[in-house]
Amino acid sequence: MDELEASYAECKRLNSLHGKTYYLATLLLPKAKRKYVHALYGFARYADEIVDDLASTLTVQEKADALGVWGAKILQDLKSGKSDDAIGRALIDTVNTFAIPHEYFEAFLHSMTMDLTVQEYQTYEDLLEYVYGSAAVIGLEMVPVLGVLQDGAHECAEKLGIAFQLANFIRDVGEDLDRGRIYLPITELAEHGVTREMLEERVLTPQIISALKFQIARVRQLQQEATPGIQMLAASSRPCIEAASELYCGIVDEVEKIGYDIFNKRAKTSTARRLRVFISAYLKRLAVSN
């Protein structure tokens, strides 16, 4: 195995280990496209691990320094078109193959840096600065790999990426509190009578349920607005994105099923639902030529 193949293999390992739903969805893509998706995931996962590894003994400043050094090296490698980094080799090959704009990766690293310093967002507009880099650009990076038939696919991909991220925020309120962060906009929480202190008490109240319902409605609206974009992609890629949309945005369905008790239970998609979605998408995939 040469160094480039080894880099793709490492990205695939990270994907299969840390992004099980994401990895499952990639199996619905034509085999030739999968390694490129793994490379994009590997980059994002590696950066995220520097920031959010709770087992790490590094201080916030040490994490910021580590992210800064690694991120600067990757961005320089993007400019030079080559890399000796275990993740970077596959990433640069993917970026060069599909002419993916470098600013997407700059935006992602910017958002990861924000995670080290920003503990809450006052408004939804404030949050969007973070979410653009942490999630929207992931969708935008994916579009050329998936194969785009119409320009409108980019806007839809951005919205779907945001919907995925917001669904995670709703599910992970407790985990994010452990990291000292609240991603649900403070002013929107206040409109439902919720304060940061109430969330930190981790007691489910009617006000918190009301706030969660509001956020869930936004996820579903974004998903609805993004759905037409799936038909703007290459036919062989559509089953993968349809499955990802249902499973990731479906997190909010699971939040409802646990009675919104995000503090004591983890909203998790059942194995039965995963299999049902995967089998349905796989049958659609078989009907499409590579």
C-alpha positions as CSV (number, residue, x, y, z in Angstrom):
1,M,0.0,0.0,0.0
2,D,1.5,3.3,-1.0
3,E,1.3,6.5,1.1
4,L,-1.8,7.9,-0.6
5,E,-3.7,4.6,-0.3
6,A,-2.7,4.5,3.4
7,S,-4.0,8.0,3.9
8,Y,-7.4,7.1,2.3
9,A,-7.4,3.9,4.5
10,E,-6.9,6.0,7.6
11,C,-9.7,8.4,6.7
12,K,-12.0,5.4,6.1
13,R,-11.0,4.0,9.5
14,L,-11.9,7.3,11.2
15,N,-15.2,7.3,9.4
16,S,-16.2,3.8,10.3
17,L,-15.1,4.2,13.9
18,H,-16.6,7.6,14.7
19,G,-19.3,8.3,12.1
20,K,-21.3,5.1,11.9
21,T,-24.4,6.6,10.4
22,Y,-22.3,8.7,8.0
23,Y,-20.2,5.6,7.1
24,L,-23.4,3.5,6.5
25,A,-24.6,6.2,4.1
26,T,-21.4,6.2,2.1
27,L,-21.9,2.5,1.3
28,L,-24.8,3.6,-0.9
29,L,-22.5,5.6,-3.1
30,P,-20.7,4.2,-6.2
31,K,-17.5,2.5,-4.9
32,A,-15.3,4.9,-6.8
33,K,-16.7,7.9,-4.9
34,R,-16.5,6.5,-1.4
35,K,-12.8,7.1,-0.7
36,Y,-13.2,10.8,-1.5
37,V,-16.1,11.2,1.0
38,H,-13.9,9.4,3.6
39,A,-11.2,11.9,3.0
40,L,-13.5,14.8,3.6
41,Y,-14.8,13.2,6.8
42,G,-11.2,12.4,8.0
43,F,-10.2,16.0,7.8
44,A,-13.2,17.2,9.7
45,R,-13.0,14.4,12.3
46,Y,-9.3,14.9,13.0
47,A,-9.8,18.7,13.6
48,D,-12.8,18.0,15.8
49,E,-11.0,15.5,17.9
50,I,-8.3,18.1,18.7
51,V,-11.0,20.4,20.0
52,D,-13.5,18.1,21.7
53,D,-11.5,15.1,23.0
54,L,-12.8,15.1,26.6
55,A,-10.1,12.6,27.6
56,S,-7.4,14.9,26.6
57,T,-5.2,16.5,29.3
58,L,-4.4,19.5,27.0
59,T,-5.5,22.9,28.1
60,V,-7.6,25.1,25.9
61,Q,-4.6,27.1,24.8
62,E,-2.7,23.9,24.1
63,K,-5.6,22.6,22.0
64,A,-5.7,26.0,20.2
65,D,-2.0,25.8,19.5
66,A,-2.3,22.2,18.2
67,L,-5.2,23.0,16.0
68,G,-3.5,26.1,14.7
69,V,-0.3,24.3,13.8
70,W,-2.1,21.4,12.1
71,G,-4.6,23.6,10.4
72,A,-2.0,26.0,9.0
73,K,-0.1,23.0,7.6
74,I,-3.1,21.6,5.9
75,L,-4.0,25.0,4.4
76,Q,-0.5,25.4,3.1
77,D,-0.6,21.9,1.7
78,L,-3.8,22.8,-0.1
79,K,-2.0,25.7,-1.8
80,S,1.0,23.6,-2.7
81,G,-1.1,20.7,-3.9
82,K,0.8,18.0,-1.9
83,S,1.0,16.8,1.7
84,D,3.0,14.4,3.9
85,D,0.3,14.4,6.6
86,A,-1.5,11.1,7.3
87,I,-4.9,12.8,6.7
88,G,-3.7,15.5,4.4
89,R,-2.5,13.3,1.5
90,A,-6.0,12.0,0.9
91,L,-7.6,15.4,1.5
92,I,-5.4,17.2,-1.0
93,D,-5.9,14.4,-3.6
94,T,-9.6,14.8,-3.2
95,V,-9.6,18.6,-3.4
96,N,-7.4,18.5,-6.5
97,T,-9.5,15.8,-8.2
98,F,-12.8,17.8,-7.7
99,A,-11.5,21.4,-7.6
100,I,-13.1,22.0,-4.2
101,P,-12.6,25.6,-3.1
102,H,-10.0,26.0,-0.3
103,E,-12.1,28.5,1.5
104,Y,-14.4,25.8,2.7
105,F,-11.6,24.3,4.7
106,E,-10.6,27.7,6.1
107,A,-14.1,28.2,7.2
108,F,-14.2,24.8,8.9
109,L,-11.0,25.5,10.8
110,H,-12.3,28.9,11.8
111,S,-15.4,27.3,13.4
112,M,-13.3,24.7,15.2
113,T,-11.3,27.6,16.7
114,M,-14.5,29.2,17.8
115,D,-15.3,26.1,19.8
116,L,-12.3,26.8,21.9
117,T,-13.4,30.3,22.8
118,V,-17.1,30.8,22.3
119,Q,-19.4,29.3,24.9
120,E,-22.8,30.6,23.7
121,Y,-24.4,32.4,20.8
122,Q,-26.9,35.2,21.4
123,T,-28.8,35.0,18.1
124,Y,-29.4,32.6,15.3
125,E,-27.5,34.8,13.0
126,D,-24.5,34.7,15.4
127,L,-24.8,30.9,15.4
128,L,-24.9,30.7,11.6
129,E,-21.3,32.0,11.5
130,Y,-20.3,28.9,13.4
131,V,-22.6,26.5,11.6
132,Y,-21.6,27.7,8.2
133,G,-18.0,26.5,8.9
134,S,-18.8,23.5,11.0
135,A,-21.6,22.0,8.8
136,A,-22.7,24.0,5.7
137,V,-19.3,23.7,4.1
138,I,-19.3,19.9,4.5
139,G,-22.4,19.8,2.3
140,L,-20.7,22.2,-0.2
141,E,-17.5,20.1,-0.3
142,M,-19.6,17.0,-1.0
143,V,-21.5,18.4,-4.0
144,P,-18.7,18.0,-6.6
145,V,-18.0,14.5,-5.4
146,L,-21.6,13.5,-5.6
147,G,-22.0,15.0,-9.1
148,V,-24.1,18.1,-9.6
149,L,-26.5,18.6,-12.4
150,Q,-27.9,22.0,-11.4
151,D,-26.4,25.0,-9.7
152,G,-29.2,25.1,-7.1
153,A,-27.7,21.9,-5.5
154,H,-25.2,24.0,-3.7
155,E,-27.7,26.1,-1.8
156,C,-29.7,23.0,-0.9
157,A,-26.6,21.2,0.3
158,E,-25.8,24.1,2.5
159,K,-29.2,24.0,4.1
160,L,-29.1,20.2,4.6
161,G,-25.7,20.5,6.3
162,I,-27.1,23.1,8.7
163,A,-30.2,20.9,9.4
164,F,-27.9,18.0,10.3
165,Q,-25.9,20.2,12.7
166,L,-28.9,21.8,14.4
167,A,-30.4,18.3,14.9
168,N,-27.2,17.3,16.7
169,F,-27.3,20.5,18.8
170,I,-30.8,19.5,20.0
171,R,-29.8,16.0,20.9
172,D,-26.5,16.9,22.5
173,V,-27.5,19.8,24.8
174,G,-26.3,17.8,27.9
175,E,-23.0,16.8,26.3
176,D,-22.3,20.3,25.1
177,L,-23.0,21.6,28.6
178,D,-20.2,19.3,29.7
179,R,-17.9,21.2,27.4
180,G,-19.2,24.5,28.7
181,R,-21.1,25.3,25.5
182,I,-24.7,26.1,24.6
183,Y,-25.4,26.1,20.8
184,L,-29.2,26.9,21.0
185,P,-29.4,30.7,20.6
186,I,-29.8,32.5,23.9
187,T,-32.3,35.0,22.7
188,E,-34.5,32.3,21.2
189,L,-34.3,30.3,24.5
190,A,-35.4,33.5,26.3
191,E,-38.5,33.8,24.1
192,H,-39.6,30.5,25.6
193,G,-38.6,31.4,29.2
194,V,-35.4,29.4,29.2
195,T,-32.1,30.7,30.7
196,R,-28.6,29.2,30.6
197,E,-29.0,28.4,34.3
198,M,-32.1,26.4,33.7
199,L,-30.3,24.3,31.1
200,E,-27.4,23.8,33.5
201,E,-29.8,22.4,36.2
202,R,-30.6,19.7,33.6
203,V,-34.3,19.5,34.7
204,L,-36.8,19.2,31.9
205,T,-39.4,21.9,32.1
206,P,-42.4,23.0,29.9
207,Q,-40.3,26.0,28.9
208,I,-37.4,23.8,27.8
209,I,-39.8,21.5,25.9
210,S,-41.3,24.6,24.1
211,A,-37.8,25.8,23.1
212,L,-36.9,22.4,21.8
213,K,-40.1,22.2,19.7
214,F,-39.2,25.5,18.1
215,Q,-35.7,24.3,17.2
216,I,-37.1,21.0,15.9
217,A,-39.5,22.8,13.6
218,R,-36.5,24.7,12.1
219,V,-34.6,21.5,11.4
220,R,-37.7,20.1,9.5
221,Q,-38.1,23.4,7.6
222,L,-34.5,23.3,6.5
223,Q,-34.8,19.7,5.5
224,Q,-37.9,20.4,3.5
225,E,-36.2,23.3,1.7
226,A,-33.1,21.2,1.0
227,T,-34.9,18.1,-0.3
228,P,-35.4,19.4,-4.0
229,G,-31.6,19.6,-4.2
230,I,-31.2,15.8,-4.0
231,Q,-32.8,15.6,-7.5
232,M,-30.1,18.0,-8.7
233,L,-27.4,15.5,-8.0
234,A,-26.2,12.6,-10.1
235,A,-28.7,9.8,-9.9
236,S,-26.2,7.3,-8.4
237,S,-25.7,9.7,-5.4
238,R,-29.3,10.4,-4.6
239,P,-30.1,7.3,-2.5
240,C,-27.1,8.0,-0.2
241,I,-28.2,11.6,0.5
242,E,-31.9,10.6,0.9
243,A,-30.8,8.1,3.5
244,A,-28.5,10.6,5.2
245,S,-31.3,13.2,5.3
246,E,-33.7,10.8,6.9
247,L,-31.3,9.4,9.5
248,Y,-29.6,12.7,10.5
249,C,-32.7,14.9,10.5
250,G,-34.6,12.0,12.0
251,I,-32.7,12.6,15.2
252,V,-35.4,15.1,16.1
253,D,-38.0,12.4,15.8
254,E,-36.1,10.4,18.4
255,V,-36.0,13.5,20.7
256,E,-39.7,13.6,20.5
257,K,-40.0,9.8,21.2
258,I,-38.0,10.2,24.5
259,G,-40.4,13.0,25.5
260,Y,-37.7,15.7,24.9
261,D,-35.8,14.4,28.0
262,I,-32.4,15.1,26.5
263,F,-30.8,15.4,29.9
264,N,-31.4,11.8,31.0
265,K,-31.8,9.9,27.7
266,R,-29.9,9.9,24.4
267,A,-32.0,10.2,21.4
268,K,-30.8,7.4,19.1
269,T,-32.0,6.1,15.8
270,S,-33.0,2.5,16.3
271,T,-31.2,-0.3,14.4
272,A,-34.5,-1.3,12.9
273,R,-35.0,2.2,11.4
274,R,-31.4,2.3,10.2
275,L,-31.8,-1.0,8.4
276,R,-35.2,0.0,6.9
277,V,-33.8,3.2,5.5
278,F,-30.6,1.5,4.3
279,I,-32.4,-1.3,2.6
280,S,-34.9,1.1,0.9
281,A,-32.0,3.3,-0.3
282,Y,-29.9,0.2,-1.4
283,L,-32.7,-1.1,-3.6
284,K,-33.0,2.4,-5.2
285,R,-29.2,2.4,-5.7
286,L,-29.3,-1.0,-7.4
287,A,-31.8,0.4,-9.9
288,V,-29.3,3.1,-11.0
289,S,-26.2,2.4,-13.0
290,N,-22.8,3.5,-11.7
